């Protein structure tokens, strides 16, 4: 089992920055892909960004391209989401998730979430 713990959320004004961290523990594999998702009240959970643990191959949803950067520190088993130029519409609970980088695999491991609130 993989355990994921997010941290770094908080309250920030529009235009500000936050860095989220996701620490992974338990049984992990070099082929795992870790992703960030977010969910606002009354809305569906949406994909934000993802990265392979073994290869620097990152993907982003269009709304955050140029503002958010996902990175990883394999030695620490930690994935980060650097969020710059934050907008009120970025307000959501942000979740870290993990899956094996295999065709047909799903995000079976999830953290508890961390709240990000962007004021206008």
C-alpha positions as CSV (number, residue, x, y, z in Angstrom):
1,X,0.0,0.0,0.0
2,X,1.1,3.5,-0.8
3,X,0.4,6.3,1.7
4,X,0.3,9.9,0.5
5,X,0.3,13.1,2.6
6,X,-0.3,16.5,1.2
7,X,0.8,19.8,2.8
8,X,1.4,23.4,1.9
9,X,-2.2,24.6,1.4
10,X,-3.5,27.9,2.8
11,X,-5.0,31.3,2.1
12,X,-3.3,33.6,-0.4
13,X,-4.3,36.7,-2.4
14,X,-4.8,36.6,-6.1
15,X,-1.4,36.8,-7.9
16,X,0.4,35.1,-5.0
17,X,2.1,31.8,-4.8
18,X,2.0,28.5,-2.9
19,X,4.0,25.3,-3.1
20,X,2.2,22.0,-2.3
21,X,4.1,18.9,-1.2
22,X,3.1,15.3,-1.5
23,X,5.1,12.8,0.5
24,X,4.8,9.2,-0.5
25,X,5.6,6.3,1.8
26,X,5.0,2.5,1.9
27,X,5.5,0.4,-1.2
28,X,6.3,2.5,-4.2
29,X,7.7,1.7,-7.6
30,X,9.9,3.6,-10.0
31,X,7.3,3.3,-12.7
32,X,4.7,5.1,-10.7
33,X,3.1,8.3,-11.9
34,X,2.0,10.9,-9.3
35,X,-0.7,13.4,-10.1
36,X,-2.4,16.4,-8.6
37,X,-6.1,16.8,-8.8
38,X,-8.4,19.5,-7.4
39,X,-12.1,19.7,-6.4
40,X,-14.2,22.7,-5.6
41,X,-17.5,22.4,-3.8
42,X,-20.3,21.3,-6.1
43,X,-17.8,20.5,-8.9
44,X,-16.2,17.4,-10.3
45,X,-12.7,16.5,-9.4
46,X,-10.4,17.6,-12.2
47,X,-6.9,16.7,-13.2
48,X,-4.2,19.4,-12.7
49,X,-0.8,17.9,-13.4
50,X,1.1,14.6,-13.3
51,X,4.7,13.4,-13.5
52,X,6.5,10.1,-13.7
53,X,8.8,9.2,-10.8
54,X,11.5,7.8,-13.0
55,X,11.2,10.1,-16.0
56,X,10.7,13.9,-16.1
57,X,7.5,13.6,-18.3
58,X,5.0,16.1,-17.0
59,X,1.4,16.9,-18.1
60,X,-0.8,19.9,-17.3
61,X,-4.4,20.9,-17.7
62,X,-4.7,23.9,-20.0
63,X,-5.9,26.3,-17.3
64,X,-2.7,26.1,-15.3
65,X,-0.1,25.9,-18.1
66,X,2.5,28.6,-17.6
67,X,1.5,29.2,-14.0
68,X,1.9,25.8,-12.2
69,X,5.0,23.5,-12.2
70,X,5.1,20.0,-11.0
71,X,8.4,18.5,-9.9
72,X,9.8,15.6,-7.9
73,X,12.6,14.7,-5.5
74,X,13.0,11.0,-5.8
75,X,15.5,10.8,-2.9
76,X,12.7,12.2,-0.7
77,X,9.8,10.4,-2.4
78,X,8.1,13.8,-2.7
79,X,6.3,15.5,-5.4
80,X,5.7,19.3,-5.5
81,X,3.3,21.6,-7.2
82,X,4.6,25.1,-7.4
83,X,1.6,27.4,-8.0
84,X,2.3,31.0,-9.2
85,X,0.0,33.8,-10.3
86,X,-2.9,32.2,-8.4
87,X,-6.5,33.1,-9.4
88,X,-9.7,32.9,-7.4
89,X,-10.8,30.1,-9.7
90,X,-7.9,28.0,-8.4
91,X,-9.6,27.7,-5.0
92,X,-10.2,24.1,-4.3
93,X,-9.1,21.1,-2.2
94,X,-6.0,19.7,-3.9
95,X,-5.3,16.0,-3.8
96,X,-2.2,14.0,-4.5
97,X,-2.7,10.6,-6.2
98,X,-0.6,7.8,-7.5
99,X,-0.9,5.0,-10.0
100,X,1.4,2.6,-11.8
101,X,2.5,3.9,-15.2
102,X,0.8,1.0,-17.0
103,X,-1.9,1.0,-19.7
104,X,-5.3,0.7,-18.0
105,X,-4.1,1.5,-14.5
106,X,-6.0,3.8,-12.3
107,X,-5.3,6.3,-9.6
108,X,-5.9,3.9,-6.7
109,X,-3.9,5.8,-4.0
110,X,-5.1,9.2,-2.7
111,X,-4.1,11.6,0.0
112,X,-6.5,13.4,2.3
113,X,-6.3,16.7,0.4
114,X,-5.1,20.2,1.3
115,X,-7.2,23.4,1.0
116,X,-6.1,26.2,-1.2
117,X,-8.1,29.4,-1.0
118,X,-7.3,32.4,-3.3
119,X,-8.9,35.7,-2.4
120,X,-9.7,38.5,-4.8
